[in-house]
Amino acid sequence: MTTTDKDVLDVHPDRLLPAEPGLRAIARELYHAVKDLPIISPHGHVPPQWLADDVPFTDPTSLLITPDHYINRLLHASGVSLADLGVNQPTFSAEQSRNAFRLLCQNWKAFRGTPMKFWFESELADVFGIDLVPSAGTADAIYDRIAEAIVTPEFRPRALYKRFNIEFIATTDDPADDLRHHIKLENDPTWEGKVAPTFRPDKYLEPATPAWNGLVDTLGALSGEDTGTYAGWVSAMENRRAFFKEHGAVSSDHSHRDAGMEKLDDAEAERLYAKARGGEITREEGDALRRDFMFQQARMASEDGLVMTLHPAVVRNHHTPSLELFGADVGGDIPMQVEFANALKPVLSAFGTAPNFQLVLFTIDETVYSRELAPLAGFYPSVYVGAPWWFIDEAEAIKRYRRAITGSAGFSRTSGFIDDTRAFLSIPARHDMNRRLDSGFLAELVADHRLTMDEALETAHDLVVTQPRKAFKL
């Protein structure tokens, strides 16, 4: 192909740093002090099998597009079928893979102003050394260069883990998972990294859903507990949490429609549990029992020490036809409003000052940052405000996050950055984006004489390394 100036990718070294020259100089110094620090990723969705088996990636689309919900959902909004992107397709030919990549490049204008543009262009430039702007005219050339690279030893998953300077990464796992890939890594003397499972029990805590009874039967069979009773369900959960902790888990992860955690009295819990096991529980009763289940998860966390992360208030699988065609978790989730202060009062009254309890609160409803989350974290020693993520892990929202919470909670009550991604190769770009933006925010505080440069440098380091280690007990 013949390239022109407009085809050349301009990945500017000062991208996302403040435009004002004085601020930019301060931010640049802060950023360069942290840009090469290790990546700590305590919440994500990279398949552990990739690292356990260390098999070469098969094609550019299944590596860069299909697992990335951020890219898929905006392409879908632009009229591209999820099937054409390989989403949940049992077979996907080499020609289909190439066509999916062409669709991304043909629709590249749709990503202007989004974090996906920053991430993807950083991947092209920094991971593959490609200096072409995605377009209809460059699609095949970019695809071929990526395809040639990923079959080489330097692009195997373990080599990239080391190249990306990842210190710790967590996966997200079903309570019934046998954790075979984590165990394989544990027992591999050639493996020097750290990959931890995360206990994600959401499906087992929603008793009004059709699948719940079958899931609870599986839980009982695996744990050896009688899940015919509420007490047996509690024991089975304790059993599976212990199994996960034995194999390196540091946290449990929870996402429901609200943030409520409230204990029922024992008789009512048993009554509702019996109704659920009989398939007779109502939606309202199911919500009450689920909040009790969540309270039990918090109680277990206060005893076994797994950090509890909470990210409520999402309308899951909003488009029913897409759910029916492609299954869950394909980018069709939509944020909704959420309330934390009253919802968490019972659980924080019970465990908020317990020495072994830690709760990291995430939101995609930005209105609660300054009103609820920062004040909660500014009082309770157990509470941390999670980083902007999912729909708000983009430049302006990250800046708003710091402005909203710092006055009440400072920096020490925050989680450190969370990349929350299935797209393995985007991890460095996501962390780099956040380091740049935090450097810009700290530069403003230095310029306003609210921090000295030494304080800002120490804080920049803490946000990258100290805070995730502290919030997730690493």
C-alpha positions as CSV (number, residue, x, y, z in Angstrom):
1,M,0.0,0.0,0.0
2,T,1.0,3.6,-0.5
3,T,0.9,5.7,2.7
4,T,0.3,9.4,3.0
5,D,0.8,11.8,6.0
6,K,-2.8,11.2,7.1
7,D,-2.0,7.4,7.4
8,V,0.8,8.0,9.8
9,L,-0.1,7.4,13.5
10,D,0.9,10.3,15.7
11,V,1.2,8.9,19.3
12,H,2.5,12.1,21.0
13,P,4.7,11.6,24.0
14,D,2.8,14.3,26.0
15,R,-0.7,13.0,25.1
16,L,-3.2,13.6,27.9
17,L,-0.9,15.8,29.8
18,P,-2.1,19.4,30.5
19,A,-2.0,21.8,27.5
20,E,-0.7,24.8,29.6
21,P,3.1,24.8,29.3
22,G,3.9,25.3,33.0
23,L,1.5,22.6,34.1
24,R,2.7,20.3,31.3
25,A,6.3,20.6,32.5
26,I,5.3,19.6,36.1
27,A,3.1,16.8,34.9
28,R,5.8,15.5,32.6
29,E,8.2,15.2,35.4
30,L,5.6,13.4,37.6
31,Y,4.6,11.0,34.8
32,H,8.2,10.1,33.9
33,A,8.8,9.2,37.6
34,V,6.0,6.6,37.5
35,K,5.6,5.5,33.9
36,D,7.9,2.5,34.2
37,L,6.6,1.3,37.6
38,P,5.1,-2.3,37.6
39,I,1.5,-2.9,36.7
40,I,-0.7,-4.1,39.6
41,S,-4.0,-5.3,38.2
42,P,-6.2,-6.6,41.1
43,H,-9.5,-6.8,39.0
44,G,-9.7,-8.0,35.5
45,H,-11.0,-10.7,33.1
46,V,-8.0,-12.1,31.2
47,P,-8.4,-15.9,30.9
48,P,-5.9,-17.6,33.2
49,Q,-5.6,-20.4,30.6
50,W,-3.7,-18.0,28.4
51,L,-0.9,-17.7,30.9
52,A,-1.1,-21.3,32.2
53,D,-0.8,-22.9,28.7
54,D,1.2,-20.0,27.1
55,V,-0.1,-20.9,23.7
56,P,0.3,-18.4,20.8
57,F,-2.6,-16.1,20.0
58,T,-4.4,-17.2,16.9
59,D,-5.3,-14.1,15.0
60,P,-5.6,-10.3,15.5
61,T,-9.4,-10.2,15.8
62,S,-9.7,-12.8,18.6
63,L,-6.9,-11.0,20.4
64,L,-7.8,-7.3,20.0
65,I,-11.5,-7.1,19.0
66,T,-13.7,-10.0,20.0
67,P,-12.9,-9.9,23.8
68,D,-13.0,-6.1,24.0
69,H,-16.6,-5.1,24.9
70,Y,-15.7,-1.4,24.7
71,I,-14.9,-1.8,21.0
72,N,-17.7,-4.2,20.2
73,R,-20.5,-2.1,21.7
74,L,-19.5,1.1,19.7
75,L,-19.1,-0.8,16.5
76,H,-22.6,-2.4,17.2
77,A,-23.9,1.2,17.6
78,S,-22.4,2.0,14.2
79,G,-24.4,-0.8,12.6
80,V,-21.9,-3.7,12.8
81,S,-23.3,-7.1,13.7
82,L,-21.7,-8.7,16.8
83,A,-21.6,-11.9,14.8
84,D,-19.3,-10.3,12.3
85,L,-16.9,-9.4,15.2
86,G,-16.7,-13.0,16.3
87,V,-18.7,-12.6,19.5
88,N,-19.7,-16.0,20.8
89,Q,-19.2,-17.6,17.4
90,P,-18.3,-21.3,17.6
91,T,-16.4,-21.1,14.4
92,F,-14.7,-18.1,12.9
93,S,-12.6,-18.5,9.7
94,A,-9.4,-16.6,8.8
95,E,-11.4,-14.6,6.2
96,Q,-14.0,-13.7,8.8
97,S,-11.3,-12.6,11.2
98,R,-9.8,-10.3,8.6
99,N,-13.2,-8.9,7.7
100,A,-13.9,-8.1,11.3
101,F,-10.6,-6.1,11.5
102,R,-11.6,-4.3,8.3
103,L,-14.9,-3.3,9.9
104,L,-13.1,-1.8,12.9
105,C,-10.7,0.2,10.7
106,Q,-13.5,1.3,8.3
107,N,-15.4,2.7,11.4
108,W,-12.4,4.2,13.1
109,K,-13.9,7.7,13.1
110,A,-16.5,6.4,15.6
111,F,-13.8,6.1,18.2
112,R,-12.6,9.7,18.1
113,G,-12.6,11.3,21.6
114,T,-13.0,7.9,23.3
115,P,-10.5,6.0,25.5
116,M,-10.6,3.2,23.0
117,K,-8.8,5.3,20.5
118,F,-6.0,6.1,23.0
119,W,-5.8,2.4,24.1
120,F,-5.8,0.9,20.6
121,E,-3.4,3.4,19.1
122,S,-1.1,2.8,22.1
123,E,-1.2,-0.9,21.4
124,L,-0.4,-0.4,17.8
125,A,2.6,1.9,18.5
126,D,3.9,0.6,21.7
127,V,3.3,-3.2,21.5
128,F,3.6,-3.8,17.8
129,G,5.6,-0.8,16.6
130,I,3.0,0.0,13.9
131,D,2.7,3.7,12.8
132,L,-0.4,3.4,10.7
133,V,-3.7,5.1,11.4
134,P,-6.6,2.5,11.2
135,S,-8.6,3.1,8.1
136,A,-10.2,1.2,5.2
137,G,-6.9,1.6,3.3
138,T,-4.6,0.5,6.0
139,A,-6.7,-2.4,7.6
140,D,-5.0,-5.2,5.7
141,A,-1.5,-3.9,6.3
142,I,-2.1,-3.5,10.0
143,Y,-3.7,-6.9,10.2
144,D,-0.8,-8.6,8.5
145,R,1.8,-7.0,10.7
146,I,0.0,-8.0,13.8
147,A,-0.6,-11.6,12.5
148,E,3.1,-11.9,11.7
149,A,4.1,-10.7,15.2
150,I,1.8,-12.8,17.4
151,V,3.2,-16.2,16.1
152,T,6.6,-15.3,17.4
153,P,7.9,-16.3,20.9
154,E,8.1,-12.6,21.9
155,F,4.3,-12.3,21.7
156,R,3.4,-15.4,23.7
157,P,1.3,-14.6,26.7
158,R,4.0,-15.2,29.3
159,A,6.5,-13.1,27.3
160,L,4.0,-10.2,27.2
161,Y,3.3,-10.5,30.9
162,K,7.0,-10.0,31.5
163,R,7.4,-7.3,28.9
164,F,4.4,-5.4,30.3
165,N,6.1,-5.4,33.7
166,I,3.0,-6.9,35.4
167,E,3.6,-7.6,39.0
168,F,0.2,-9.0,39.9
169,I,-3.0,-9.8,37.9
170,A,-6.3,-11.1,39.1
171,T,-8.9,-13.0,37.1
172,T,-12.6,-13.3,37.7
173,D,-13.9,-16.8,38.5
174,D,-17.1,-18.7,39.2
175,P,-17.4,-20.3,42.7
176,A,-17.7,-23.7,41.0
177,D,-14.5,-23.2,39.0
178,D,-11.9,-25.9,39.8
179,L,-9.1,-23.3,39.3
180,R,-7.1,-25.8,37.3
181,H,-5.2,-23.1,35.4
182,H,-4.3,-21.2,38.6
183,I,-3.2,-24.5,40.1
184,K,-1.1,-25.3,37.0
185,L,0.7,-21.9,37.4
186,E,1.2,-22.5,41.1
187,N,2.9,-25.8,40.3
188,D,5.0,-24.6,37.4
189,P,8.6,-23.9,38.5
190,T,9.2,-21.9,35.3
191,W,6.5,-19.4,36.1
192,E,7.6,-16.3,38.0
193,G,4.5,-14.1,37.8
194,K,1.4,-13.8,40.1
195,V,-2.1,-14.6,38.8
196,A,-4.8,-14.8,41.4
197,P,-8.4,-16.0,41.1
198,T,-11.3,-13.7,42.3
199,F,-14.4,-15.2,43.9
200,R,-17.4,-13.9,41.9
201,P,-20.6,-15.4,43.3
202,D,-23.3,-13.2,41.8
203,K,-25.4,-15.9,40.2
204,Y,-25.5,-17.9,43.4
205,L,-26.9,-14.9,45.3
206,E,-30.0,-14.2,43.0
207,P,-32.6,-16.7,44.3
208,A,-35.4,-15.4,42.1
209,T,-33.6,-16.2,38.8
210,P,-34.5,-19.4,36.9
211,A,-30.9,-20.8,37.0
212,W,-30.4,-20.4,40.8
213,N,-31.6,-23.8,42.0
214,G,-29.3,-25.7,39.6
215,L,-26.4,-23.5,40.5
216,V,-27.0,-24.1,44.2
217,D,-27.2,-27.9,43.6
218,T,-23.7,-27.7,41.9
219,L,-22.4,-25.6,44.9
220,G,-23.6,-28.3,47.3
221,A,-22.0,-31.1,45.3
222,L,-18.7,-29.4,45.1
223,S,-18.5,-28.3,48.7
224,G,-20.0,-31.5,50.2
225,E,-22.6,-29.4,52.1
226,D,-26.4,-29.8,52.1
227,T,-27.6,-26.8,50.2
228,G,-31.2,-27.8,50.8
229,T,-31.1,-25.5,53.8
230,Y,-30.1,-21.9,54.3
231,A,-27.4,-22.9,56.8
232,G,-26.1,-25.4,54.2
233,W,-25.8,-22.7,51.6
234,V,-23.8,-20.5,54.0
235,S,-21.5,-23.4,54.8
236,A,-21.0,-24.2,51.1
237,M,-20.1,-20.6,50.4
238,E,-17.6,-20.6,53.2
239,N,-16.1,-23.8,51.8
240,R,-15.7,-22.4,48.3
241,R,-14.2,-19.1,49.5
242,A,-11.7,-21.1,51.5
243,F,-10.8,-23.1,48.4
244,F,-10.2,-19.9,46.4
245,K,-8.1,-18.3,49.2
246,E,-6.0,-21.5,49.4
247,H,-5.2,-20.9,45.7
248,G,-4.2,-17.3,46.0
249,A,-7.5,-15.3,45.9
250,V,-7.3,-11.9,47.6
251,S,-10.8,-10.6,46.9
252,S,-14.4,-11.4,46.1
253,D,-16.3,-9.4,43.5
254,H,-20.0,-8.5,43.6
255,S,-22.4,-6.7,41.2
256,H,-26.2,-6.5,41.8
257,R,-28.9,-4.0,41.0
258,D,-28.5,-2.2,44.3
259,A,-25.8,-2.0,47.0
260,G,-27.9,-3.4,49.8
261,M,-26.5,-5.8,52.4
262,E,-28.9,-6.4,55.3
263,K,-29.3,-9.4,57.6
264,L,-32.7,-11.1,57.9
265,D,-33.6,-12.8,61.2
266,D,-32.8,-16.5,61.0
267,A,-36.3,-17.8,60.7
268,E,-37.2,-15.4,57.9
269,A,-34.0,-16.3,56.0
270,E,-34.8,-20.0,56.3
271,R,-38.4,-19.4,55.2
272,L,-37.4,-17.4,52.1
273,Y,-34.6,-19.9,51.3
274,A,-37.2,-22.7,51.4
275,K,-39.5,-20.8,49.0
276,A,-36.6,-20.2,46.7
277,R,-35.6,-23.9,46.7
278,G,-39.2,-24.7,45.9
279,G,-39.2,-22.2,43.0
280,E,-41.9,-20.1,44.6
281,I,-40.0,-17.0,45.7
282,T,-41.2,-13.6,44.4
283,R,-38.9,-10.9,42.9
284,E,-39.3,-8.7,46.1
285,E,-38.6,-11.7,48.4
286,G,-35.6,-12.7,46.2
287,D,-34.1,-9.2,46.6
288,A,-34.5,-9.4,50.4
289,L,-32.8,-12.8,50.5
290,R,-30.1,-11.6,48.1
291,R,-29.3,-8.7,50.4
292,D,-29.1,-11.2,53.3
293,F,-26.7,-13.3,51.2
294,M,-24.6,-10.2,50.6
295,F,-24.5,-9.5,54.3
296,Q,-23.3,-13.1,54.8
297,Q,-20.6,-12.5,52.2
298,A,-19.4,-9.4,54.1
299,R,-19.5,-11.4,57.4
300,M,-17.3,-14.1,55.7
301,A,-15.0,-11.4,54.4
302,S,-14.5,-10.0,57.9
303,E,-13.4,-13.5,59.0
304,D,-11.4,-14.9,56.0
305,G,-9.9,-11.5,55.0
306,L,-10.9,-11.6,51.3
307,V,-11.3,-8.0,50.2
308,M,-14.9,-7.3,49.1
309,T,-15.4,-5.3,45.9
310,L,-18.8,-3.9,45.1
311,H,-20.0,-2.4,41.7
312,P,-23.8,-2.3,41.7
313,A,-26.4,-0.6,39.5
314,V,-26.2,-1.9,36.0
315,V,-29.1,-3.0,33.9
316,R,-27.6,-6.2,32.5
317,N,-28.1,-7.4,28.9
318,H,-30.3,-4.4,28.1
319,H,-31.0,-5.6,24.5
320,T,-33.0,-8.9,24.8
321,P,-32.4,-10.0,21.2
322,S,-28.6,-9.7,21.6
323,L,-28.8,-11.7,24.8
324,E,-30.8,-14.4,23.1
325,L,-28.4,-14.5,20.1
326,F,-25.0,-14.0,21.7
327,G,-25.5,-14.6,25.4
328,A,-24.6,-12.4,28.4
329,D,-21.8,-10.0,28.8
330,V,-21.4,-8.8,25.2
331,G,-21.4,-5.1,25.8
332,G,-25.1,-4.5,26.3
333,D,-25.1,-3.4,29.9
334,I,-26.3,0.1,30.8
335,P,-25.6,2.1,34.0
336,M,-28.4,3.2,36.3
337,Q,-28.7,5.3,39.5
338,V,-27.5,3.9,42.8
339,E,-27.6,4.8,46.5
340,F,-24.9,3.7,48.9
341,A,-25.2,5.5,52.2
342,N,-28.5,3.9,53.5
343,A,-27.9,0.7,51.6
344,L,-24.5,0.1,53.3
345,K,-25.5,1.3,56.8
346,P,-26.4,-2.2,58.2
347,V,-23.2,-3.9,56.9
348,L,-20.9,-1.0,57.9
349,S,-22.5,-0.8,61.3
350,A,-21.6,-4.5,61.7
351,F,-18.2,-4.7,60.1
352,G,-17.1,-1.2,59.1
353,T,-14.5,-1.0,61.9
354,A,-13.6,-4.7,62.0
355,P,-9.9,-5.0,61.6
356,N,-10.0,-7.7,58.9
357,F,-12.7,-6.2,56.7
358,Q,-12.0,-4.1,53.6
359,L,-14.6,-2.9,51.1
360,V,-13.8,-1.3,47.8
361,L,-16.7,0.6,46.3
362,F,-17.0,1.2,42.6
363,T,-19.7,3.1,40.7
364,I,-20.6,4.1,37.2
365,D,-23.1,6.7,38.7
366,E,-20.7,9.6,39.1
367,T,-23.2,11.6,41.2
368,V,-22.3,9.5,44.3
369,Y,-18.6,10.2,44.4
370,S,-18.6,13.4,46.4
371,R,-22.0,12.9,48.0
372,E,-21.6,9.3,49.3
373,L,-18.5,7.4,48.5
374,A,-15.8,9.9,49.5
375,P,-17.5,10.7,52.8
376,L,-17.9,6.9,53.5
377,A,-14.2,6.3,52.8
378,G,-13.3,9.4,54.7
379,F,-14.8,7.9,57.9
380,Y,-14.7,4.1,57.7
381,P,-11.2,2.6,57.9
382,S,-12.5,-0.4,55.9
383,V,-13.8,1.5,52.9
384,Y,-11.9,2.5,49.8
385,V,-13.2,4.4,46.7
386,G,-12.6,2.3,43.6
387,A,-11.1,3.9,40.5
388,P,-13.3,5.1,37.6
389,W,-14.0,2.1,35.5
390,W,-16.2,0.5,32.8
391,F,-18.2,3.5,31.4
392,I,-16.2,6.1,33.2
393,D,-12.6,5.0,32.7
394,E,-12.1,7.8,30.2
395,A,-10.1,11.0,30.4
396,E,-12.6,13.5,31.5
397,A,-14.3,11.1,34.0
398,I,-11.0,10.2,35.6
399,K,-10.3,13.9,36.1
400,R,-13.8,14.4,37.6
401,Y,-13.2,11.5,39.9
402,R,-10.1,13.1,41.4
403,R,-11.8,16.4,41.8
404,A,-14.9,14.9,43.4
405,I,-13.3,12.7,46.0
406,T,-9.9,14.2,46.9
407,G,-11.2,16.9,49.2
408,S,-13.1,14.5,51.4
409,A,-11.1,11.3,51.1
410,G,-7.6,12.4,50.0
411,F,-5.5,9.9,48.0
412,S,-5.0,7.3,50.7
413,R,-8.6,6.1,50.7
414,T,-8.6,5.2,47.0
415,S,-8.0,1.8,45.3
416,G,-5.3,2.5,42.7
417,F,-6.2,2.0,39.0
418,I,-8.3,-1.0,38.0
419,D,-8.2,-1.9,34.3
420,D,-11.1,-4.4,34.4
421,T,-10.4,-5.8,30.9
422,R,-10.5,-9.0,28.9
423,A,-8.3,-7.4,26.3
424,F,-4.8,-8.5,27.5
425,L,-2.8,-6.3,25.2
426,S,-4.6,-3.1,26.3
427,I,-3.6,-3.4,29.9
428,P,-0.4,-1.3,29.6
429,A,-2.2,1.4,27.7
430,R,-5.0,1.6,30.2
431,H,-2.6,1.9,33.1
432,D,-0.5,4.4,31.2
433,M,-3.6,6.6,30.5
434,N,-4.4,6.7,34.2
435,R,-0.8,7.6,35.2
436,R,-0.8,10.5,32.7
437,L,-4.1,11.8,34.0
438,D,-3.2,11.5,37.6
439,S,0.1,13.3,36.9
440,G,-1.9,16.1,35.4
441,F,-4.1,16.4,38.4
442,L,-1.2,16.4,40.8
443,A,0.6,19.0,38.6
444,E,-2.4,21.4,39.3
445,L,-2.0,20.9,43.0
446,V,1.7,21.7,42.7
447,A,1.1,24.8,40.6
448,D,-1.6,26.0,43.1
449,H,1.0,25.5,45.9
450,R,-1.3,22.9,47.6
451,L,1.4,20.2,47.3
452,T,5.2,20.5,47.1
453,M,6.9,18.7,44.2
454,D,8.3,16.1,46.6
455,E,4.8,15.4,48.0
456,A,3.4,15.1,44.5
457,L,6.1,12.7,43.4
458,E,5.5,10.5,46.5
459,T,1.7,10.6,45.9
460,A,2.1,9.7,42.2
461,H,4.1,6.6,43.3
462,D,1.6,5.7,45.9
463,L,-1.3,5.9,43.4
464,V,0.4,3.4,41.1
465,V,1.9,1.0,43.7
466,T,1.1,1.6,47.3
467,Q,-2.7,2.1,47.0
468,P,-3.6,-1.1,45.1
469,R,-1.3,-3.1,47.4
470,K,-3.0,-1.6,50.4
471,A,-6.6,-1.8,49.2
472,F,-6.3,-5.4,48.0
473,K,-4.0,-6.6,50.8
474,L,-1.2,-7.6,48.4
